[in-house]
Amino acid sequence: MKHYKLMRWHVWLGWLIGVPIIIWTASGLLMVVQPIETVRGNHLRSETPVLDAIQPVPPLLDGRQAKSLTLQQNSSGPFWVIAYADGGKRRADAETGALLPPVSGAEANRLASAARAGEAAIRSVTLFAADQAPLEQRSGRPSWQVIFDDDARFYIDADTGETLAVRTRFWRVFDFMWGLHIMDLQTREDTSHPILIGSAALALLGSILGFVLLFTRHKRRKTS
């Protein structure tokens, strides 16, 4: 009788956890089809320019408190990235210390082309405010979205000119599958929520019951 009760529980749990298990398995399989470096578009990034041999001048802060100062270089030359204590960012000329204006559309076009390996035509350049950034951008920064003809998308920080992210067509498929895998299609970042925890707990319980049934069935065969 105990064996049949366990079987009944196992069947009911199977109905409950069948769909999540299929989703986890299918999404996990797709996510490992390609190396993560390819998914992230590392092959589309050009080599980072070596910093010019200059004597950098500290940037002007205009009375604001800086959290960090980073010396970088892109196709336009060396520059400071100022991260302010209040959360804002700004760039400054590394040779004069003067603050530089926000990145224009034409400059974003040029920076994205330089940041990309090889030659590719640009289809569109669109500015997004920080609170309107596409989900795939992820950084929460104001940015220029530069889309190439092969649908690769480079996100250029609108304040600093840094390359925030490179998104390929397959990355977007990967990201959707990741959202399914953690059962969070809204932000695709929450890996600890009741639906996921509950589904995982039921799947574990179902697996344990199945394992126990192997022994109870074997025991019943011995006694019969």
SULCORZI-V77090 format. One record per helix or strand of 3 or more residues. SS is the DSSP state (a for helix, b for strand). FROM is the first residue (numbers start at 1). TO is the last residue. If there is no record, write none. Layout:
SS,FROM,TO  SS,FROM,TO
This chain:
a,2,31  a,36,39  a,42,44  b,66,74  b,77,84  b,89,93  a,105,115  b,122,128  a,130,132  a,135,137  b,143,148  b,153,157  b,163,167  a,169,181  a,194,223
